[in-house]
């Protein structure tokens, strides 16, 4: 494997889909068809992709020894020795600094948000990912900062509803991933794991948390669609019709995460699941048609 290929794998481009949350404000502020706002949203999304790639590289260097004992993670470029730790750290540093500088060029507020995103991710990698529940809250805060950054990039005020839905959905994804990891650990009969935080979780509690978050997230999204400010802003009540798509997507994620788990991480499995992808596409088409049609 070439160094360039090893670096690209370490940056985990498949995970960059999470940075589409940066794009949410331009869609829900009705500015998607305005080229300046669209261009700024795209650039901000790319900056967060680079920043998250730098974080992944730093995390893999930090966890190299643990990854070498993991049945899947041991094949990562750094853990397998395909990419040197010093090379990875140097590239991650340059990428992070370059991303922050680029964000500052776009907007000082965006740069501040990006710096906060980098700081919480470094804190997560260095220690806090070992603390149960705190680890998921930090992941959720990362998604919130993506949305806030996207709003600053195009100069709009982010909706409290959008922030609430993002926080709930991100928490659902985070706890769903922990439930899946715990299930895999119990199914394998192993007594130790490379993720220390799992020791602080229990499967029955996680299932209850997931059910509550699923209901509250769907309810929050539904209330957003019928809120007076939402109806006035979009000049329609039809956004409520997209709520069933939200419910179906959440239920499907719960199946993959905790009720019918397979080997793959649920956050990766949904990106290959035909039902989830078809439902997500239908939701996107419906939302765009209602807002812009």
BAKOL-276520 format. One line per 5 residues: number of its first residue (from 0); their letters; for each residue x, y, z negated of N, C-alpha, C. Coordinates in steps of 0.05 Angstrom, whole numbers, plus 32768, in hexadecimal, padded with zeros to 4 digits. Layout:
N
NUM> A> X/Y/Z/X/Y/Z/X/Y/Z  ...
//
This chain:
293
0> XXXXX> 8011/7FE8/8000/8000/8000/8000/8012/8019/8000  800B/802C/8012/801B/8045/8013/8015/8056/7FFB  8027/8069/7FF5/8022/807B/7FDE/8009/808C/7FE2  8005/8095/7FFB/7FED/80A5/8001/7FD3/8095/7FFC  7FD3/807B/8004/7FBC/806A/7FFF/7FB8/8065/7FE1
5> XXXXX> 7FCE/8062/7FD3/7FCC/805D/7FB6/7FC1/8075/7FA8  7FCA/808D/7FB0/7FC0/80A6/7FA4/7FA3/80A9/7FA9  7F9A/80A4/7FC2/7F7E/80A7/7FC9/7F6C/8094/7FB9  7F75/807B/7FB5/7F66/8068/7FA5/7F64/8071/7F88  7F7A/807D/7F7E/7F7B/8086/7F62/7F68/809D/7F5E
10> XXXXX> 7F64/80AE/7F72/7F51/80C4/7F70/7F34/80BC/7F71  7F2F/80A3/7F77/7F14/8096/7F77/7F00/80A7/7F87  7F03/80A9/7FA1/7EF0/80B9/7FB0/7ED3/80AF/7FAF  7ED0/8095/7FA9/7EB4/808A/7FA7/7EA5/8096/7F90  7EB4/80A0/7F7C/7EA7/80AC/7F65/7EA0/80C9/7F69
15> XXXXX> 7EA9/80D5/7F7F/7EA5/80F1/7F84/7E87/80F7/7F89  7E77/80E3/7F8E/7E5B/80E8/7F92/7E4E/80F6/7F7A  7E5A/80F2/7F62/7E50/8100/7F4A/7E52/811E/7F4D  7E65/8128/7F5D/7E68/8144/7F60/7E53/8151/7F72  7E40/8141/7F7C/7E29/814D/7F8B/7E18/815D/7F78
20> XXXXX> 7E1B/8159/7F5D/7E0C/8169/7F4A/7E14/8186/7F4D  7E2C/818C/7F57/7E34/81A8/7F5C/7E22/81B4/7F71  7E17/81A3/7F82/7E07/81AC/7F98/7DEA/81B2/7F90  7DE2/81A9/7F79/7DC6/81AB/7F71/7DBC/81C8/7F70  7DCB/81DC/7F65/7DC1/81F7/7F64/7DBA/8203/7F7F
25> XXXXX> 7DCB/81FD/7F94/7DC5/8209/7FAE/7DAC/81FE/7FBA  7DA5/81E5/7FB4/7D8D/81D9/7FBE/7D75/81E5/7FAF  7D76/81E6/7F95/7D5E/81EE/7F85/7D5C/820C/7F81  7D6F/821B/7F8D/7D6C/8238/7F8D/7D62/8242/7FA8  7D5A/822F/7FBA/7D50/8235/7FD5/7D64/8243/7FE6
30> XXXXX> 7D7E/823D/7FE2/7D93/824B/7FF2/7DA2/8237/8003  7D98/821F/8006/7DA5/820B/8016/7DA9/8213/8033  7D97/8222/803D/7D98/822A/805A/7DA7/8244/805E  7DB2/824F/8048/7DC2/8268/804B/7DDF/825F/804D  7DEC/8265/8064/7E07/825A/8068/7E1B/8263/8053
35> XXXXX> 7E1C/827D/804B/7E30/8284/8036/7E2D/8274/801D  7E15/8271/8013/7E10/8261/7FFA/7E17/8244/7FFF  7E0F/8239/8016/7E15/821D/801C/7E33/8218/801D  7E42/822A/802A/7E5F/8228/802B/7E6C/8229/8010  7E62/823B/7FFF/7E6E/823D/7FE4/7E68/8224/7FD3
40> XXXXX> 7E50/8219/7FD7/7E49/8201/7FC8/7E5A/81E9/7FD1  7E5F/81E7/7FEB/7E70/81D2/7FF6/7E8C/81D5/7FEB  7E97/81ED/7FEB/7EB2/81F1/7FE2/7EB4/81EB/7FC4  7EA0/81F3/7FB4/7EA0/81ED/7F98/7E9F/81CF/7F93  7E8F/81C1/7FA2/7E8D/81A4/7FA0/7EA8/8197/7FA6
45> XXXXX> 7EB5/81A0/7FBB/7ECF/8195/7FC2/7EE4/819A/7FAC  7EE2/81B2/7FA0/7EF4/81B8/7F8A/7EF0/81A5/7F72  7ED7/819F/7F6C/7ED2/818D/7F56/7EDA/8170/7F5D  7ED8/8169/7F77/7EE2/814F/7F7F/7F00/814C/7F7A  7F0F/8161/7F82/7F2C/8161/7F7D/7F32/8160/7F5F
50> XXXXX> 7F23/8170/7F50/7F27/8171/7F33/7F21/8156/7F26  7F0B/8149/7F2D/7F05/812F/7F22/7F19/811A/7F2A  7F24/811D/7F43/7F39/810A/7F4C/7F51/810D/7F3B  7F59/8125/7F34/7F70/8129/7F22/7F6B/811D/7F07  7F53/811F/7EFD/7F4C/8114/7EE3/7F4E/80F5/7EE4
55> XXXXX> 7F44/80E9/7EF9/7F46/80CC/7EFC/7F63/80C3/7EFD  7F75/80D2/7F0B/7F91/80CB/7F0C/7F9E/80CC/7EF0  7F98/80E2/7EE2/7FA3/80E4/7EC7/7F99/80CE/7EB5  7F7F/80C7/7EB7/7F74/80B2/7EA6/7F80/8097/7EAC  7F86/8092/7EC6/7F92/8078/7ECD/7FAF/8076/7EC2
60> XXXXX> 7FBD/808D/7EC2/7FD8/808C/7EB6/7FD6/8087/7E98  7FC3/8095/7E8C/7FBF/8092/7E6F/7FB8/8075/7E67  7FA8/8068/7E78/7F9D/804E/7E71/7FAC/8037/7E80  7FC3/803C/7E8B/7FD0/8028/7E9C/7FD4/800E/7E8D  7FDD/800E/7E74/7FE2/7FF6/7E66/7FC8/7FE6/7E61
65> XXXXX> 7FB3/7FF4/7E59/7F99/7FE7/7E55/7F8F/7FDB/7E6E  7F91/7FEB/7E84/7F87/7FE2/7E9E/7F94/7FC8/7EA7  7FAD/7FC5/7EA1/7FBC/7FAC/7EA9/7FB1/7F93/7E9C  7FA2/7F97/7E86/7F96/7F80/7E79/7F78/7F7B/7E81  7F6E/7F8D/7E93/7F53/7F8B/7E9C/7F51/7F7B/7EB6
70> XXXXX> 7F3D/7F69/7EB8/7F3C/7F58/7ED0/7F38/7F67/7EEA  7F2C/7F7F/7EEA/7F27/7F8E/7F02/7F3A/7FA7/7F03  7F3C/7FB5/7EED/7F4B/7FCE/7EED/7F69/7FC9/7EF2  7F73/7FB1/7EED/7F8F/7FAB/7EF1/7F98/7FAE/7F0E  7F85/7FAF/7F20/7F8B/7FB3/7F3D/7F8D/7FD0/7F45
75> XXXXX> 7F87/7FE3/7F32/7F8A/7FFF/7F39/7FA7/8005/7F3F  7FAC/8018/7F51/7FC8/801E/7F5A/7FDC/8022/7F44  7FD5/8031/7F30/7FE8/8037/7F1A/7FEC/801E/7F09  7FD7/8011/7F01/7FDA/7FF9/7EF1/7FE9/7FE3/7EFF  7FE5/7FE1/7F19/7FF2/7FCB/7F28/800F/7FD2/7F30
80> XXXXX> 8017/7FEB/7F2C/8032/7FF4/7F33/8034/7FFE/7F50  801E/7FFF/7F5F/801F/800A/7F7A/8024/8028/7F7A  801D/8036/7F65/8022/8053/7F63/802F/8059/7F48  8046/8067/7F49/8054/806D/7F31/8045/8081/7F20  8049/807F/7F05/803A/8090/7EF3/8043/80AD/7EF6
85> XXXXX> 805D/80B2/7EFA/8067/80CD/7EFD/805C/80DA/7F16  805B/80CB/7F2C/8050/80D5/7F45/8033/80DC/7F41  8024/80CA/7F34/8007/80CF/7F30/8003/80E8/7F1F  8012/80EB/7F09/800F/8102/7EF8/8016/811C/7F06  802B/811C/7F16/8033/8134/7F25/801E/813C/7F38
90> XXXXX> 8013/8128/7F47/7FFE/812E/7F5A/7FE5/8138/7F4C  7FDD/812B/7F36/7FC6/8133/7F27/7FC8/8150/7F1D  7FE0/8157/7F13/7FE5/8173/7F09/7FE2/8187/7F20  7FEE/8181/7F36/7FEC/8194/7F4D/7FD0/8196/7F57  7FC1/8180/7F57/7FA6/8180/7F61/7F94/8190/7F4E
95> XXXXX> 7F98/818C/7F34/7F88/819A/7F20/7F8D/81B9/7F21  7FA6/81C0/7F22/7FAD/81DD/7F23/7FA3/81E9/7F3D  7FA6/81DB/7F53/7F9C/81E4/7F6D/7F7E/81E8/7F6D  7F70/81D5/7F61/7F52/81D6/7F5F/7F49/81EE/7F4F  7F57/81F3/7F38/7F50/820A/7F27/7F55/8224/7F35
100> XXXXX> 7F6C/8225/7F43/7F72/823E/7F52/7F5D/8243/7F68  7F55/822D/7F76/7F41/8230/7F8B/7F26/8239/7F7F  7F1F/822E/7F68/7F06/8236/7F5B/7F07/8254/7F53  7F1E/825D/7F4A/7F22/8279/7F42/7F1F/828B/7F5B  7F28/8281/7F72/7F25/8291/7F8A/7F08/8293/7F92
105> XXXXX> 7EF8/827E/7F8D/7EDC/827F/7F93/7ECD/8290/7F7F  7ED3/828C/7F65/7EC4/829A/7F50/7ED2/8295/7F35  7ED7/82AB/7F26/7EE4/82A8/7F0C/7ED2/8298/7EF9  7EB8/829B/7EFB/7EA6/828B/7EEA/7EA8/826E/7EF1  7EA9/8268/7F0B/7EAD/824C/7F13/7EC7/8241/7F09
110> XXXXX> 7EDC/8250/7F0A/7EF6/8247/7F00/7EF5/8241/7EE2  7EE6/8252/7ED3/7EE3/824D/7EB6/7ED5/8233/7EB1  7EC0/822E/7EC0/7EB1/8215/7EBD/7EC2/81FD/7EC5  7ED1/8200/7EDB/7EE3/81EA/7EE4/7EF8/81E4/7ECF  7F03/81F9/7EC2/7F17/81F6/7EAD/7F0A/81E7/7E95
115> XXXXX> 7EF1/81EE/7E8E/7EE3/81E0/7E79/7EDF/81C2/7E80  7ED8/81BD/7E99/7ED4/81A2/7EA3/7EEE/8192/7EA0  7F04/819F/7EA8/7F1E/8191/7EA5/7F25/818C/7E88  7F20/819F/7E77/7F27/819D/7E5B/7F18/8186/7E4D  7EFD/8184/7E52/7EEE/816F/7E45/7EF6/8153/7E50
120> XXXXX> 7EFD/8152/7E69/7F05/8139/7E75/7F20/8130/7E6A  7F32/8143/7E66/7F4C/813C/7E5A/7F48/8133/7E3D  7F36/8140/7E2E/7F30/8138/7E13/7F24/811C/7E13  7F13/8117/7E26/7F07/80FD/7E29/7F1C/80E7/7E2E  7F2E/80ED/7E41/7F43/80D9/7E48/7F56/80D4/7E31
125> XXXXX> 7F5D/80EA/7E22/7F71/80E8/7E0E/7F68/80D9/7DF4  7F4E/80DE/7DED/7F45/80D1/7DD4/7F27/80CD/7DD3  7F17/80E0/7DDB/7EFA/80DF/7DD5/7EEB/80C9/7DE3  7EF6/80BE/7DF8/7EE8/80A7/7E05/7EE8/808F/7DF3  7EF7/808F/7DDD/7EF7/8079/7DCA/7EE1/807B/7DB5
130> XXXXX> 7ED3/8092/7DB5/7EBF/8097/7DA0/7EA3/8092/7DAC  7E95/807F/7DA1/7E7B/8078/7DAB/7E68/8090/7DA9  7E57/8093/7DBD/7E43/80A8/7DC0/7E50/80C3/7DC8  7E66/80CA/7DBC/7E75/80E2/7DC4/7E7E/80DF/7DE1  7E87/80C7/7DE8/7E90/80C3/7E03/7E7B/80C9/7E18
135> XXXXX> 7E62/80C0/7E13/7E4C/80C4/7E26/7E44/80E2/7E26  7E44/80EF/7E0F/7E3E/810B/7E0E/7E52/811C/7E1E  7E6B/8114/7E1D/7E7F/8123/7E2D/7E7A/811E/7E4B  7E73/8106/7E52/7E6D/8100/7E6E/7E55/8111/7E77  7E40/8113/7E66/7E29/8123/7E6D/7E30/8141/7E70
140> XXXXX> 7E42/814A/7E5E/7E4A/8166/7E60/7E59/816C/7E7A  7E68/8158/7E84/7E75/815B/7E9D/7E62/815F/7EB4  7E4B/8151/7EB4/7E37/8155/7EC8/7E2A/8170/7EC5  7E26/8179/7EAD/7E1A/8194/7EA8/7E2D/81AA/7EB4  7E47/81A7/7EAF/7E5A/81BA/7EB9/7E5B/81BB/7ED7
145> XXXXX> 7E57/81A4/7EE4/7E55/81A3/7F01/7E3E/81B5/7F0B  7E27/81B2/7EFE/7E0F/81C1/7F07/7E14/81DF/7F02  7E1E/81E6/7EEA/7E24/8202/7EE4/7E38/820D/7EF7  7E4D/81FE/7EFD/7E61/8207/7F10/7E55/820C/7F2C  7E43/81FA/7F34/7E35/81FE/7F4E/7E25/8218/7F4E
150> XXXXX> 7E18/821E/7F38/7E08/8237/7F36/7E1A/8250/7F37  7E31/824F/7F29/7E43/8266/7F29/7E4F/8269/7F45  7E54/8253/7F53/7E60/8255/7F6E/7E4F/8265/7F81  7E35/8263/7F7F/7E23/8271/7F91/7E16/8289/7F84  7E1D/828F/7F6B/7E12/82A7/7F5E/7DF5/82A6/7F57
155> XXXXX> 7DEB/828F/7F4D/7DCF/828D/7F44/7DCF/8285/7F26  7DB8/828A/7F1A/7DB4/8282/7EFE/7DA9/8265/7EFE  7DB6/8253/7EF0/7DAD/8237/7EF1/7D94/8234/7EE0  7D81/8224/7EEA/7D68/8220/7EDC/7D6C/820F/7EC3  7D60/8217/7EAC/7D61/8206/7E94/7D56/81EA/7E99
160> XXXXX> 7D42/81E8/7EAA/7D37/81CE/7EB1/7D4B/81BD/7EBF  7D5A/81C9/7ED1/7D6F/81BA/7EE0/7D84/81B0/7ECD  7D8C/81C1/7EBA/7DA0/81B8/7EA6/7D95/81A2/7E94  7D7C/81A4/7E8C/7D70/818F/7E7B/7D6F/8174/7E8A  7D65/8175/7EA3/7D63/815C/7EB2/7D7F/8150/7EB7
165> XXXXX> 7D93/8161/7EBC/7DAE/8158/7EC1/7DB9/814B/7EA8  7DB6/8158/7E91/7DC0/814D/7E78/7DB4/8132/7E71  7D99/8130/7E75/7D8C/8117/7E6F/7D94/8101/7E82  7D95/8107/7E9C/7D9C/80F3/7EB0/7DB9/80EA/7EAC  7DCB/80FC/7EA7/7DE7/80F5/7EA2/7DEA/80E3/7E8A
170> XXXXX> 7DDB/80E9/7E75/7DDC/80D9/7E5C/7DD1/80BD/7E62  7DBC/80BC/7E72/7DB1/80A2/7E7A/7DC6/8091/7E8A  7DD4/809E/7E9C/7DE8/8090/7EAC/7DFF/8086/7E99  7E07/8098/7E87/7E1D/8091/7E75/7E16/807A/7E62  7DFF/807B/7E56/7DF7/8065/7E43/7DF1/804C/7E53
175> XXXXX> 7DE7/804F/7E6B/7DE2/8038/7E7C/7DFC/8029/7E83  7E11/8038/7E88/7E2A/802C/7E8E/7E35/801D/7E75  7E32/8029/7E5E/7E3B/801C/7E45/7E2B/8003/7E3F  7E11/8004/7E45/7E01/7FEC/7E41/7E0A/7FD5/7E53  7E10/7FDC/7E6C/7E1A/7FC8/7E7F/7E35/7FBD/7E76
180> XXXXX> 7E47/7FCE/7E6D/7E61/7FC5/7E64/7E5F/7FB2/7E4C  7E4D/7FB9/7E39/7E48/7FA9/7E22/7E3D/7F8E/7E29  7E2A/7F8E/7E3C/7E1F/7F74/7E46/7E34/7F63/7E52  7E46/7F6F/7E63/7E5B/7F5F/7E6F/7E6E/7F54/7E5B  7E74/7F63/7E46/7E85/7F5A/7E31/7E79/7F42/7E22
185> XXXXX> 7E5F/7F45/7E1B/7E52/7F2F/7E0C/7E4F/7F16/7E1E  7E4A/7F1A/7E38/7E46/7F04/7E4A/7E60/7EF4/7E4E  7E77/7F02/7E4D/7E90/7EF5/7E51/7E9A/7EE7/7E38  7E8E/7EEE/7E21/7E96/7EE2/7E08/7EB0/7EED/7DFD  7EB9/7F04/7E09/7ED1/7F10/7E00/7ECD/7F1D/7DE5
190> XXXXX> 7EE3/7F1F/7DD6/7EE2/7F2C/7DBB/7EEF/7F48/7DBB  7EFC/7F4F/7DD2/7F0A/7F69/7DD3/7F04/7F75/7DEE  7F06/7F8F/7DF0/7F01/7F9E/7E08/7F15/7FB4/7E0B  7F19/7FBD/7E25/7F2B/7FD3/7E29/7F1E/7FEE/7E24  7F04/7FEE/7E1E/7EF6/8007/7E17/7EEF/8006/7DFA
195> XXXXX> 7EFE/8016/7DEA/7EFA/8015/7DCD/7EDF/801E/7DC4  7ED2/8030/7DD3/7EB8/803C/7DCA/7EA2/8026/7DC9  7EA5/8010/7DD8/7E90/7FFC/7DD8/7E8C/7FF0/7DBD  7EA0/7FF1/7DAC/7E9D/7FE6/7D91/7E88/7FF5/7D81  7E82/800D/7D89/7E6F/801E/7D7A/7E53/801C/7D85
200> XXXXX> 7E4F/800B/7D9A/7E34/8008/7DA7/7E28/7FED/7DA0  7E0D/7FEC/7DA0/7DFF/7FD3/7D9D/7DEA/7FD2/7DB3  7DE7/7FBA/7DBF/7DD6/7FB7/7DD6/7DB9/7FBF/7DD1  7DAC/7FB6/7DBB/7D90/7FBE/7DB6/7D8D/7FDC/7DB4  7D9F/7FE9/7DA6/7D9D/8006/7DA4/7DA0/8014/7DBF
205> XXXXX> 7DB3/800B/7DCF/7DB7/8016/7DE9/7D9E/8013/7DFB  7D91/7FFC/7DF9/7D78/7FF8/7E09/7D62/800C/7E00  7D60/8010/7DE7/7D4C/8024/7DDD/7D53/8040/7DE6  7D6C/8047/7DE5/7D75/8061/7DEE/7D6F/8065/7E0C  7D75/8050/7E1B/7D70/8051/7E38/7D52/8055/7E3E
210> XXXXX> 7D41/8046/7E30/7D24/8049/7E35/7D1B/8065/7E2E  7D24/806F/7E17/7D1B/808B/7E0F/7D26/809F/7E23  7D3F/809D/7E2B/7D4A/80B0/7E3F/7D3C/80AE/7E5A  7D35/8096/7E62/7D26/8092/7E7B/7D0C/80A1/7E7B  7CFD/809D/7E65/7CE3/80AA/7E63/7CE5/80C8/7E61
215> XXXXX> 7CF8/80D2/7E51/7CFB/80EF/7E4D/7D06/80FC/7E66  7D18/80EF/7E74/7D23/80FA/7E8D/7D0D/80FD/7EA2  7CFD/80E8/7EA6/7CE7/80E9/7EB9/7CD3/80FF/7EB1  7CCC/8100/7E97/7CB9/8114/7E8E/7CC4/8130/7E92  7CDE/8134/7E8C/7CEA/814F/7E8F/7CE9/8157/7EAC
220> XXXXX> 7CEF/8145/7EBE/7CEF/814C/7EDB/7CD2/8152/7EE4  7CBF/8142/7EDA/7CA3/8148/7EE1/7C99/8163/7ED7  7CA1/816A/7EBE/7C9A/8184/7EB3/7CA7/819A/7EC2  7CBF/8196/7ECB/7CCD/81AA/7EDC/7CBD/81B0/7EF5  7CB3/819B/7F02/7CA5/819F/7F1C/7C8B/81AF/7F19
225> XXXXX> 7C7F/81AE/7F01/7C65/81BC/7EFD/7C68/81D5/7EEC  7C80/81DB/7EE4/7C85/81F4/7ED4/7C7D/820C/7EE4  7C71/8220/7ED7/7C67/8238/7EE5/7C7D/8245/7EF5  7C95/8247/7EE9/7CAC/8254/7EF8/7CB4/8244/7F10  7CB2/822A/7F0E/7CB9/8219/7F25/7CA5/821D/7F3C
230> XXXXX> 7C8B/821C/7F34/7C76/821F/7F48/7C77/823B/7F55  7C7D/8250/7F45/7C7F/826B/7F50/7C97/826D/7F63  7CAE/8261/7F5B/7CC6/8264/7F6A/7CC4/8256/7F85  7CB9/823D/7F85/7CB7/822E/7F9E/7C9D/8232/7FAC  7C8A/8240/7F9F/7C70/8246/7FAA/7C61/822D/7FB2
235> XXXXX> 7C63/8218/7FA2/7C55/81FF/7FA7/7C54/81EF/7F8E  7C3F/81DE/7F8C/7C3D/81CB/7F76/7C45/81AE/7F7F  7C4D/81AC/7F98/7C51/8191/7FA4/7C6A/8183/7F9A  7C7C/8192/7F8C/7C94/8185/7F82/7C8E/816E/7F6F  7C77/816F/7F62/7C6F/815A/7F50/7C6E/813F/7F5E
240> XXXXX> 7C69/813F/7F78/7C68/8126/7F88/7C82/8117/7F88  7C98/8124/7F82/7CB2/8117/7F83/7CB9/8109/7F68  7CA8/810C/7F54/7CAD/8100/7F3A/7CAE/80E1/7F3C  7C9D/80D4/7F4B/7C9F/80B6/7F4D/7CBA/80AD/7F57  7CC6/80BC/7F69/7CE1/80B4/7F73/7CF5/80B4/7F5C
245> XXXXX> 7CF2/80C8/7F4B/7D04/80CA/7F33/7D00/80B2/7F21  7CE7/80AB/7F1C/7CE1/8094/7F0B/7CEB/807A/7F16  7CE7/8076/7F30/7CF1/805D/7F3D/7D0F/805B/7F3B  7D1D/8071/7F41/7D3A/8071/7F40/7D45/806A/7F24  7D38/8075/7F10/7D41/8071/7EF4/7D3C/8054/7EEC
250> XXXXX> 7D24/8049/7EF3/7D1E/802D/7EED/7D32/801A/7EFA  7D38/8020/7F13/7D4B/800F/7F22/7D67/8010/7F14  7D6F/8027/7F0C/7D89/8029/7EFE/7D88/8019/7EE4  7D72/801A/7ED5/7D70/800B/7EBC/7D72/7FED/7EC2  7D66/7FE4/7ED8/7D68/7FC8/7EDF/7D86/7FC0/7EE4
255> XXXXX> 7D94/7FD0/7EF3/7DB0/7FCA/7EF9/7DC2/7FCD/7EE1  7DBB/7FDE/7ECE/7DCC/7FE4/7EB8/7DC9/7FD1/7EA1  7DAF/7FCB/7E99/7DAB/7FBD/7E80/7D98/7FA5/7E82  7D85/7FA5/7E95/7D72/7F90/7E96/7D79/7F79/7EAA  7D86/7F80/7EC0/7D8F/7F6C/7ED3/7DAB/7F73/7EDC
260> XXXXX> 7DBD/7F74/7EC9/7DD9/7F7D/7ECF/7DE8/7F69/7EDF  7DF9/7F72/7EF2/7E0B/7F62/7F01/7E27/7F6A/7EFA  7E3A/7F61/7F0A/7E56/7F66/7F04/7E5F/7F83/7F07  7E53/7F90/7F1B/7E5C/7FAB/7F21/7E51/7FBF/7F0C  7E60/7FD5/7F09/7E56/7FEB/7EF8/7E3C/7FF5/7F04
265> XXXXX> 7E28/7FFC/7EF3/7E0E/8005/7EFE/7E11/801F/7F0E  7E23/8030/7F06/7E27/8049/7F15/7E33/8045/7F31  7E40/802E/7F34/7E4A/8026/7F4F/7E36/8015/7F5D  7E28/8004/7F4E/7E14/7FF3/7F5B/7DFD/8002/7F68  7DF5/8019/7F5C/7DDF/8028/7F68/7DE7/8034/7F83
270> XXXXX> 7E01/8038/7F87/7E0A/8043/7FA1/7E0A/802E/7FB7  7E06/8015/7FAF/7E04/7FFF/7FC3/7DE9/7FF2/7FC3  7DD7/7FFB/7FB1/7DBD/7FEE/7FAE/7DA9/7FFA/7FC3  7D9F/7FEA/7FD5/7D8D/7FF4/7FEA/7D74/8002/7FDF  7D68/7FF6/7FCA/7D50/8002/7FBF/7D55/801D/7FB3
275> XXXXX> 7D6B/801F/7FA4/7D71/8039/7F97/7D78/804E/7FAC  7D88/8046/7FC0/7D90/8059/7FD5/7D78/8063/7FE6  7D66/8050/7FEC/7D4F/8057/7FFC/7D3D/806A/7FEC  7D3A/8065/7FD2/7D29/8076/7FC1/7D36/8092/7FBE  7D51/8092/7FBB/7D5F/80AC/7FB8/7D5C/80BC/7FD2
280> XXXXX> 7D5F/80AF/7FE9/7D5C/80BD/8002/7D40/80C8/8005  7D2C/80B8/7FFD/7D10/80C1/7FFF/7D0B/80D9/7FED  7D17/80D8/7FD5/7D14/80EF/7FC3/7D21/8108/7FCF  7D39/8105/7FDA/7D46/811C/7FE6/7D37/8128/7FFD  7D2C/8117/800E/7D1C/8121/8025/7D03/812F/801B
285> XXXXX> 7CF6/8123/8007/7CDE/812F/7FFD/7CE3/814B/7FF0  7CF9/814C/7FE0/7CFF/8166/7FD3/7D06/817B/7FE8  7D16/8174/7FFB/7D1D/8188/8010/7D05/8190/8021  7CF4/817D/8027/7CDC/8184/8037/7CCA/8197/8028  7CC7/8192/800E/7CB5/81A3/7FFE/7CC1/81BF/7FF9
290> XXX> 7CDB/81BF/7FF3/7CE7/81D9/7FED/7CEB/81EA/8005  7CF4/81DD/801B/7CFC/81EC/8033/7CE9/81E9/804B  7CD6/81D6/8048/7CC4/81D1/805F/7CAE/81E5/8062
//
